[in-house]
Amino acid sequence: MKSPQLLAIVPAHNEQKIIANTIVDLLNQSLGISILIVADNCSDDTVSIVKEFERQYPNVKLMETVDNNKKKAGAVNQAITTIGNYPLDAILLMDADTRIDVYAVERAWNTLSSDRTLAAVCSKAGVLPYEGKNLFEWFLYYLQRLEYSLFDSQRVETLGCIKVVHGMAALHRWSSILEVGGFDDDNLVEDYDLTIRYKEAGYNVTIELEMKAWTEVPVKLRDWWKQRLRWNRGGVDTLKKHGWNVVTKNHIIQHYVMNIITIFQWVFLIMFVALLFRGGLLMHGLVLIITLLSMSSSIYRLKYLEERNVLDYVFRLLLIPELLYGILQTSNQYHAYYNFLTNKKQSW
Amino acid sequence: MNGYGPVIPATGGGVFSVALVWGIYSHTWVLVFFSVIALAIMIYSFARLLKGEKKLSIK
């Protein structure tokens, strides 16, 4: 059987610490793939590191962006334009700070090639271990570790028409990405926008759970807030751009429904805590049992965590850590809504 | 990421079931109403997950 023509495009902006690992992961793939590192306005040693690989491996190439001020999306678009009409089967779009499993490309290709209606297949989204020693940073890291597995379980819920083909690692059919015109480089969440355009063009998108990838997450609250503000603001901007249509209607409804549920949850919790303090509520054993039973679905979802341990279950069962994290998420969401309604410019 | 907008609470139906029990116990029907809706969404979401997993195992 003829080997597929695959190319990994990795945009890299000052990634000297990790770019070598990323390239090695790609070189070690069980299914051969050419590698194009797109150095985007690098001022560190990223370019020289990649050049060294280029000298040693014929399937590693370096490209430097020209006058790109559109971040990752602009870098990828320049690469797509440069490649032009080269006869590829698929491209792997991958962040430079992402590590992938040795079988990731092969698994993704098997899924993509098995169904002509698929435009893209994204990986399972894991989180790289935290190596610092700060307790607060570890706490924030841990909550994101749990959150990312929740994202994966939600993708399985919507198998075949997942909400976002995320940017950390996804295999895109070359003809499909050319058909929709690559990334919208003015979009804050270009992967979400691309996914919607795939669906509007009649394609499906899915997740391949055996395509395993891990990424770094922000562990400082300020960085986390900035990242999420971009995600949340980008989300509503993208829905506004596309408007109400057959693809976006469920996403728009989801905003309303989830906000009603979230507000209800917080109002109830405030009432609950107030009554507990006034001694007006007895914690009945039955309430505790019902609570635990109704949490079984969220405990079940922990199966999407790679290398899960007892602490993961403790975190979830305690309820409080993830409730606190929920307050952060909701606050960030409302900050994004406020910025959207006041038309405030959102930077990366 | 799927986080480009509000997502279902990581705590699942935990909080809403307490609200439901409390609502029934104290005859606060507005509490019962909202918690039933929230729990129905949680159950629907879980059922879809199991359906997705079934599809994956058939594949």
HADDOCK unambig.tbl for C-alpha pairs under 7 A between the chains (distance, minus, plus):
assign (segid A and resid 151 and name CA) (segid B and resid 2 and name CA) 5.67 0.50 0.50
assign (segid A and resid 153 and name CA) (segid B and resid 49 and name CA) 6.84 0.50 0.50
assign (segid A and resid 156 and name CA) (segid B and resid 49 and name CA) 5.95 0.50 0.50
assign (segid A and resid 156 and name CA) (segid B and resid 52 and name CA) 5.25 0.50 0.50
assign (segid A and resid 156 and name CA) (segid B and resid 53 and name CA) 6.62 0.50 0.50
assign (segid A and resid 157 and name CA) (segid B and resid 48 and name CA) 4.96 0.50 0.50
assign (segid A and resid 157 and name CA) (segid B and resid 49 and name CA) 4.08 0.50 0.50
assign (segid A and resid 157 and name CA) (segid B and resid 52 and name CA) 5.20 0.50 0.50
assign (segid A and resid 158 and name CA) (segid B and resid 52 and name CA) 6.93 0.50 0.50
assign (segid A and resid 159 and name CA) (segid B and resid 52 and name CA) 5.89 0.50 0.50
assign (segid A and resid 163 and name CA) (segid B and resid 2 and name CA) 6.47 0.50 0.50
assign (segid A and resid 164 and name CA) (segid B and resid 1 and name CA) 6.08 0.50 0.50
assign (segid A and resid 164 and name CA) (segid B and resid 2 and name CA) 5.99 0.50 0.50
assign (segid A and resid 166 and name CA) (segid B and resid 1 and name CA) 5.15 0.50 0.50
assign (segid A and resid 231 and name CA) (segid B and resid 3 and name CA) 6.97 0.50 0.50
assign (segid A and resid 231 and name CA) (segid B and resid 4 and name CA) 5.00 0.50 0.50
assign (segid A and resid 232 and name CA) (segid B and resid 4 and name CA) 4.89 0.50 0.50
assign (segid A and resid 232 and name CA) (segid B and resid 5 and name CA) 5.33 0.50 0.50
assign (segid A and resid 235 and name CA) (segid B and resid 4 and name CA) 4.78 0.50 0.50
assign (segid A and resid 235 and name CA) (segid B and resid 5 and name CA) 5.92 0.50 0.50
assign (segid A and resid 255 and name CA) (segid B and resid 5 and name CA) 6.69 0.50 0.50
assign (segid A and resid 255 and name CA) (segid B and resid 6 and name CA) 5.99 0.50 0.50
assign (segid A and resid 258 and name CA) (segid B and resid 6 and name CA) 6.00 0.50 0.50
assign (segid A and resid 258 and name CA) (segid B and resid 7 and name CA) 6.68 0.50 0.50
assign (segid A and resid 258 and name CA) (segid B and resid 8 and name CA) 6.74 0.50 0.50
assign (segid A and resid 261 and name CA) (segid B and resid 38 and name CA) 6.19 0.50 0.50
assign (segid A and resid 265 and name CA) (segid B and resid 15 and name CA) 6.99 0.50 0.50
assign (segid A and resid 268 and name CA) (segid B and resid 19 and name CA) 6.89 0.50 0.50
assign (segid A and resid 287 and name CA) (segid B and resid 18 and name CA) 6.16 0.50 0.50
assign (segid A and resid 287 and name CA) (segid B and resid 21 and name CA) 6.89 0.50 0.50
assign (segid A and resid 290 and name CA) (segid B and resid 17 and name CA) 6.63 0.50 0.50
assign (segid A and resid 291 and name CA) (segid B and resid 14 and name CA) 4.79 0.50 0.50
assign (segid A and resid 291 and name CA) (segid B and resid 17 and name CA) 5.81 0.50 0.50
assign (segid A and resid 291 and name CA) (segid B and resid 18 and name CA) 6.14 0.50 0.50
assign (segid A and resid 292 and name CA) (segid B and resid 14 and name CA) 6.65 0.50 0.50
assign (segid A and resid 294 and name CA) (segid B and resid 13 and name CA) 5.00 0.50 0.50
assign (segid A and resid 294 and name CA) (segid B and resid 14 and name CA) 5.41 0.50 0.50
assign (segid A and resid 294 and name CA) (segid B and resid 17 and name CA) 6.59 0.50 0.50
assign (segid A and resid 295 and name CA) (segid B and resid 11 and name CA) 6.54 0.50 0.50
assign (segid A and resid 295 and name CA) (segid B and resid 12 and name CA) 5.50 0.50 0.50
assign (segid A and resid 295 and name CA) (segid B and resid 13 and name CA) 5.51 0.50 0.50
assign (segid A and resid 295 and name CA) (segid B and resid 14 and name CA) 4.97 0.50 0.50
assign (segid A and resid 297 and name CA) (segid B and resid 12 and name CA) 6.52 0.50 0.50
assign (segid A and resid 297 and name CA) (segid B and resid 46 and name CA) 6.35 0.50 0.50
assign (segid A and resid 298 and name CA) (segid B and resid 10 and name CA) 6.37 0.50 0.50
assign (segid A and resid 298 and name CA) (segid B and resid 11 and name CA) 6.13 0.50 0.50
assign (segid A and resid 298 and name CA) (segid B and resid 12 and name CA) 5.15 0.50 0.50
assign (segid A and resid 319 and name CA) (segid B and resid 11 and name CA) 6.26 0.50 0.50
assign (segid A and resid 322 and name CA) (segid B and resid 10 and name CA) 6.58 0.50 0.50
assign (segid A and resid 322 and name CA) (segid B and resid 11 and name CA) 6.76 0.50 0.50
